[in-house]
């Protein structure tokens, strides 16, 4: 998926683990949703990308999903 970056944020000191395949696929679907198209178009026009950040608890459970435009 072009112009979309996925980031996973955990509290400092928590063990690093890869997100599950199901979570990764769900985030890809989110990035392709109709509701995201205007944000993706705006980011593309301004030369930026869209970052989908997943903030997780210490044990890796998703707590918050934040979407923003950022420099490419």
MDAnalysis code that builds the backbone (N, CA, C; Angstrom):
import MDAnalysis as mda
import numpy as np

u = mda.Universe.empty(216, n_residues=72, atom_resindex=np.repeat(np.arange(72), 3), trajectory=True)
u.add_TopologyAttr("name", ["N", "CA", "C"] * 72)
u.add_TopologyAttr("resid", np.arange(1, 73))
u.add_TopologyAttr("resname", ["UNK", "UNK", "UNK", "UNK", "UNK", "UNK", "UNK", "UNK", "UNK", "UNK", "UNK", "UNK", "UNK", "UNK", "UNK", "UNK", "UNK", "UNK", "UNK", "UNK", "UNK", "UNK", "UNK", "UNK", "UNK", "UNK", "UNK", "UNK", "UNK", "UNK", "UNK", "UNK", "UNK", "UNK", "UNK", "UNK", "UNK", "UNK", "UNK", "UNK", "UNK", "UNK", "UNK", "UNK", "UNK", "UNK", "UNK", "UNK", "UNK", "UNK", "UNK", "UNK", "UNK", "UNK", "UNK", "UNK", "UNK", "UNK", "UNK", "UNK", "UNK", "UNK", "UNK", "UNK", "UNK", "UNK", "UNK", "UNK", "UNK", "UNK", "UNK", "UNK"])
u.atoms.positions = np.array([
    [0.855, -1.167, 0.000],
    [0.000, 0.000, 0.000],
    [0.899, 1.227, 0.000],
    [0.716, 2.074, -0.985],
    [1.570, 3.228, -1.155],
    [1.149, 4.363, -0.228],
    [2.117, 5.085, 0.309],
    [1.901, 6.261, 1.149],
    [1.281, 5.949, 2.510],
    [1.284, 4.704, 2.947],
    [0.780, 4.358, 4.275],
    [1.887, 3.654, 5.042],
    [2.150, 4.158, 6.256],
    [3.193, 3.603, 7.123],
    [2.515, 3.094, 8.391],
    [2.905, 1.917, 8.842],
    [2.358, 1.354, 10.077],
    [3.427, 1.424, 11.161],
    [3.047, 1.929, 12.328],
    [3.974, 2.026, 13.453],
    [3.311, 1.416, 14.683],
    [4.109, 0.695, 15.439],
    [3.619, 0.083, 16.666],
    [4.384, 0.681, 17.828],
    [3.670, 1.247, 18.784],
    [4.278, 1.915, 19.937],
    [3.946, 1.140, 21.204],
    [4.986, 0.894, 21.980],
    [4.828, 0.195, 23.267],
    [5.475, 1.031, 24.362],
    [5.033, 0.865, 25.603],
    [5.690, 1.571, 26.695],
    [7.154, 1.149, 26.794],
    [8.007, 2.066, 27.199],
    [9.422, 1.708, 27.349],
    [9.562, 0.602, 28.380],
    [10.481, -0.284, 28.126],
    [10.719, -1.394, 29.037],
    [9.881, -2.627, 28.746],
    [8.905, -2.523, 27.853],
    [8.107, -3.710, 27.536],
    [8.832, -4.525, 26.479],
    [8.569, -5.818, 26.486],
    [9.265, -6.682, 25.531],
    [8.729, -6.438, 24.125],
    [9.627, -6.488, 23.173],
    [9.269, -6.264, 21.776],
    [8.749, -7.560, 21.168],
    [7.584, -7.479, 20.542],
    [7.037, -8.639, 19.853],
    [6.364, -8.162, 18.578],
    [6.405, -8.963, 17.563],
    [5.795, -8.622, 16.286],
    [4.272, -8.704, 16.398],
    [3.565, -7.795, 15.742],
    [2.100, -7.872, 15.750],
    [1.643, -9.116, 14.992],
    [0.481, -9.598, 15.338],
    [-0.042, -10.795, 14.669],
    [-0.361, -10.495, 13.209],
    [-0.419, -11.534, 12.436],
    [-0.758, -11.391, 11.017],
    [-2.167, -10.823, 10.862],
    [-3.082, -11.253, 11.731],
    [-4.466, -10.769, 11.659],
    [-4.537, -9.260, 11.923],
    [-3.765, -8.764, 12.898],
    [-3.750, -7.332, 13.186],
    [-3.156, -6.560, 12.019],
    [-2.086, -7.077, 11.453],
    [-1.451, -6.425, 10.307],
    [-2.412, -6.366, 9.122],
    [-3.125, -7.443, 8.857],
    [-4.100, -7.459, 7.757],
    [-5.247, -6.486, 8.025],
    [-5.694, -6.415, 9.267],
    [-6.772, -5.481, 9.621],
    [-6.341, -4.038, 9.393],
    [-5.095, -3.715, 9.716],
    [-4.599, -2.360, 9.494],
    [-4.485, -2.052, 8.002],
    [-4.095, -3.026, 7.210],
    [-4.063, -2.838, 5.757],
    [-5.472, -2.557, 5.232],
    [-6.451, -3.283, 5.726],
    [-7.845, -3.045, 5.321],
    [-8.296, -1.652, 5.739],
    [-7.900, -1.213, 6.918],
    [-8.225, 0.129, 7.377],
    [-7.639, 1.171, 6.436],
    [-6.406, 0.972, 6.024],
    [-5.759, 1.901, 5.105],
    [-6.408, 1.958, 3.739],
    [-7.117, 0.906, 3.361],
    [-7.776, 0.847, 2.055],
    [-9.248, 1.231, 2.113],
    [-9.766, 1.530, 3.296],
    [-11.187, 1.834, 3.463],
    [-11.582, 3.107, 2.705],
    [-12.815, 3.143, 2.259],
    [-13.329, 4.314, 1.542],
    [-13.162, 5.585, 2.368],
    [-13.356, 5.486, 3.676],
    [-13.259, 6.657, 4.551],
    [-11.851, 7.245, 4.577],
    [-10.864, 6.464, 4.241],
    [-9.471, 6.918, 4.268],
    [-9.030, 7.576, 2.962],
    [-9.796, 7.429, 1.903],
    [-9.356, 7.877, 0.583],
    [-9.083, 9.375, 0.505],
    [-9.912, 10.201, 1.144],
    [-9.658, 11.648, 1.081],
    [-8.379, 12.014, 1.831],
    [-8.130, 11.372, 2.957],
    [-6.892, 11.627, 3.706],
    [-5.674, 11.182, 2.902],
    [-5.766, 10.034, 2.258],
    [-4.674, 9.545, 1.419],
    [-4.421, 10.488, 0.245],
    [-5.487, 10.999, -0.367],
    [-5.339, 11.928, -1.488],
    [-4.681, 13.231, -1.026],
    [-5.088, 13.752, 0.137],
    [-4.481, 14.974, 0.675],
    [-3.001, 14.761, 0.950],
    [-2.677, 13.635, 1.524],
    [-1.273, 13.336, 1.842],
    [-0.461, 13.231, 0.550],
    [-1.001, 12.558, -0.432],
    [-0.317, 12.398, -1.718],
    [-0.054, 13.755, -2.367],
    [-1.052, 14.646, -2.353],
    [-0.912, 15.967, -2.956],
    [0.136, 16.815, -2.262],
    [0.272, 16.646, -0.953],
    [1.242, 17.452, -0.203],
    [2.596, 16.768, -0.070],
    [2.767, 15.607, -0.710],
    [4.039, 14.900, -0.662],
    [4.306, 14.212, 0.663],
    [3.255, 13.916, 1.393],
    [3.390, 13.261, 2.697],
    [2.842, 11.849, 2.625],
    [3.010, 11.125, 3.709],
    [2.418, 9.795, 3.814],
    [1.462, 9.795, 4.997],
    [0.673, 8.758, 5.099],
    [-0.258, 8.599, 6.214],
    [0.330, 7.556, 7.148],
    [0.455, 7.920, 8.415],
    [0.966, 6.979, 9.419],
    [-0.199, 6.460, 10.249],
    [-0.306, 5.150, 10.335],
    [-1.284, 4.516, 11.216],
    [-0.477, 3.963, 12.379],
    [-0.638, 4.603, 13.534],
    [0.118, 4.216, 14.731],
    [-0.782, 3.413, 15.661],
    [-0.269, 2.307, 16.135],
    [-0.994, 1.474, 17.088],
    [-0.245, 1.550, 18.409],
    [-0.882, 2.127, 19.407],
    [-0.301, 2.177, 20.747],
    [-0.767, 0.939, 21.491],
    [0.193, 0.238, 22.090],
    [-0.107, -1.041, 22.727],
    [0.219, -1.006, 24.219],
    [-0.435, -1.904, 24.947],
    [-0.120, -2.069, 26.361],
    [1.196, -2.843, 26.472],
    [1.700, -2.986, 27.671],
    [2.973, -3.705, 27.886],
    [2.935, -5.129, 27.353],
    [1.760, -5.757, 27.402],
    [1.683, -7.147, 26.928],
    [1.264, -7.250, 25.462],
    [1.251, -6.122, 24.739],
    [1.030, -6.150, 23.299],
    [-0.402, -5.961, 22.836],
    [-1.335, -5.749, 23.758],
    [-2.718, -5.550, 23.343],
    [-2.903, -4.135, 22.796],
    [-3.593, -3.985, 21.657],
    [-3.807, -2.649, 21.095],
    [-4.693, -1.823, 22.019],
    [-4.283, -0.594, 22.221],
    [-4.993, 0.294, 23.134],
    [-5.622, 1.458, 22.380],
    [-4.906, 1.970, 21.377],
    [-5.342, 3.146, 20.645],
    [-4.758, 3.095, 19.234],
    [-5.552, 3.473, 18.257],
    [-5.055, 3.593, 16.891],
    [-5.156, 5.060, 16.512],
    [-4.044, 5.642, 16.100],
    [-3.952, 7.053, 15.752],
    [-3.524, 7.170, 14.299],
    [-4.203, 8.025, 13.545],
    [-3.883, 8.195, 12.127],
    [-3.494, 9.639, 11.895],
    [-2.347, 9.853, 11.214],
    [-1.886, 11.214, 10.957],
    [-1.108, 11.270, 9.659],
    [-0.987, 12.497, 9.124],
    [-0.120, 12.713, 7.961],
    [1.267, 13.038, 8.484],
    [2.284, 12.553, 7.789],
    [3.659, 12.860, 8.177],
    [4.542, 12.976, 6.945],
    [5.688, 13.593, 7.127],
    [6.617, 13.761, 6.005],
    [7.000, 12.407, 5.428],
    [7.058, 12.328, 4.136],
    [7.367, 11.063, 3.462],
    [8.825, 10.698, 3.599],
])
